[in-house]
Amino acid sequence: MPEQRVAENLRQLPLFSRLPEPELAELGERVRTKSFRRGETIFRKDDPGTHLYMVLDGAVKIALPGEFGQEALVAIMRPGEFFGELALFDRSPRSASATALEDTRAALLAGDDFLAYLEAHPASFRVVLETLARTIRRLSDRVEDLIFLDVPSRVAKYLLDLARSTGDGTELTLTQDELAAFIGASRVSVNRVLGDLERREIISIKRRHIAIKDADRLGKEIRF
């Protein structure tokens, strides 16, 4: 990708959006882009943490693998979001695995370059801290949901939350296995809930897609 194109992509990321053009161009020289096929592993839990990843196109799931092949879905990263920063701060192995949910293009910045950038631009620490705070809040909300909500409520709440975060509001790229992993329920119980919602025409289900047809009715499925 031409250097100018890299800088244009970086400008779309909140972490770098306020950089002057010369500094953005200099940073662009240190960034490389990489494409990942759907289902391709970007890094695994316990891998060395060497780079910050910034999603340009596509989507990436962050998950904690279980001992027997299952996984707990932590987050789905969309264009404009970044991940992999934790391992860069403390030089520890990766705390989770990252996998491309669909064909994805990402910008990679080496850990030393990322930390040098933050030291030279202290204001960017605010963006990083806000991102970390959102992650902690999201995990806290998930713990609360697991304690207080039944499976149908967790399904409805997560679908609505995901729709708001993606911006399109209706069409979600998500498999039933991934949904089950995220809300901490079995695939069988999630399939049962989704089937009921589809029969009542609240959602529609396609291969790797769930479309929300009636957000108001879906919201009423959340019973606190």
N, C-alpha and C positions, 0 to 999 in steps of 0.2 A: 504494500500500500504506500503511495507517495507520502512524503513527510508532511505536506500541507494537509492531506486528508486525515492523518493521525491527529494533528493539532485540532482540526475541526471536531473530530470525535471526542477528544478530551474536553473541549469547551462545553460539550453537552453534559458532562459529569459535574454534579454539585461540588465535588472536591476541588475541581480546578476551574470552575466557571468564572472566577474573578481575577484570574491571572492576567497580567499584561501580555500582549502579543509576543514580545521577545522572549519572555520567560516560558510562555506556553510552547513556543517553537523549540526552545532548548530542552524542555521536558519531553516533547515529542520525539526528539532524537534518541532518548533513552528508553522509549516504549516500543515494544514489539507487539504485533497482533497475531492471534492464532485462532484457527477455526476448529470446532469440535463437532463431530457427527452426533445425531440424537442417540442417546444411550452411552456415549463415550465417557469414560472416567477422566475427570480433570485432575484430581488428586484424591488419595485415600487417607483415611484417618491414620495418624502416626507417621505419615510421610514427612520429610523435612519441609519446613516452611521457608520458601525461597522468594516467592513473588506475591505481589498484590494483584488481584484479578478484577477487571472492570468490564461489565457486560455491555457490549455495543449492540448486539442483535441476539435474539433468541431468549432462552431461559435456562437457569441452572438450579438444580435442587441441592440443598445442603442437608445431609442426613447423618445420623449416628447409627452405624451398623451394629446389629446384635450378634450374639454368640452363635446362633443357629440359622443365620441367613436373613433374619428379619431386619427391619430398620425403622428408626424413628425419624420422621421427616421434620427438620428444624425450620427450614425456610425455603422459599422459592425466590431467586434473584432475577430481576427483570432489567431491561436496558436502562442504563443510568445508575445502577447500583453496583457496589463493589463488595468483595468478600476476600477472605484470606488474610486479613490484617492482624488478627490476634497472634498468630505464630510469628509475625515479624517483630512484634513489640517485645516478646520475652524469649525469642529464639527457641521456642519449644516445638515439638512435632505438631502436625495438624490435629486439631481437636475434633474434626468431623470430615466426612467425605463430600466431594463435590462431583456432580454428574450432569452432563448436558441433557435437559429435558426434551430439547428439540435441536435442530441444527443451530449452532451458536457461534458467534464471533466475539472474542474478548480481547481487551488490551492488557498486557502484562507489564508490570513495573517491578524491577528487582528490589528486594527488601532494602538494601543499603541506599539505593536511589530514593525510595519512598521515605525512609527515615531522614535522609538529608533534605528532602523537599519539605518535610514537616518542620525541621529545625530552622530552615530558611524562611518559612511562611507560617508563623505561629497561629495566625488566624484560621488556618485550615484544621487545626486541632479541634475547633468547635464542630466542624462537620463530622469528623471522626467520632468525637464524643457523642454527638447527637445520634449517629448511627449505632454506636454501642448501646446507648440508652434505649433506643427503639428495640434493639435485640433483647435486652433484659426485660423490657416491658412486655414484649411479645411472648417471651417464655413464661413470665409471671401470669399473663392472661391464660396461657395454655394450661398451666397447673390449676388455676381457678376453674377453668372449664371442665377439666378432668374430674375435679372434686364435686362440682355442683350441677353439671349438666348431664343428661342422659345422652345416648348415642344419637337419636334423631335430632336433638337440639344441637349437638356438636357438629353434625353434618351440615345443618342449615346455617349455623353461625359461621363455619369456616368457608362455605361457598360464598356467602355474602361478603365476608371480609376479603376473600381473594378477589372477588369481582370489583370491590372498591379499590384495591391496591393495583390492579392491572389497568384500570382506567377505562376499559371498554364496557365494563358493567354487565355483560351478558355471557359471552362465549369464553369458556375456561378450558385451557389445555391442561388436562389432569386425568390420570387413570384412576380407576377405583382402588387399585392397590396403593397408589400414592395418597389418596384421600384417607384410606384406612390407616396408613402409617402415620399420617399427620395428626389425626384426632385420637390415636391410641385405641383403636377398636379392631375387631376381626373383620376380614374381608367379607365374610358371610353376613355379618350384621349390617355392614355398610351397604352391601348389595341389596339387602332387604329394604333398607330405608330409601335408597335411591329408586328402587323399583316402585315403591309406594308413591314417592313424589312424582315419578314419571306417569304413573297411572292417573294421578289427579291433575296432570298437565301443569304442574308447577315448574318442572324442569324437563329437558329432553336430553337423552344420552346418545352420543355417537362414539365411534372409536377414538379414544384419547381425548374426547371433548365432552364437556357437560355445559349445556346452555340453560341459563335461568330464564324462564318464560314469564314468571310472575314473582317479582322480588317482594312485593307486599305480603303475599300469602306465604312465601318462604320465611319471611321474618316472623310470622306468627307461629311457625313451627318451633321457635326457640322458647323453651319453657324454663324459667329460672325458679 
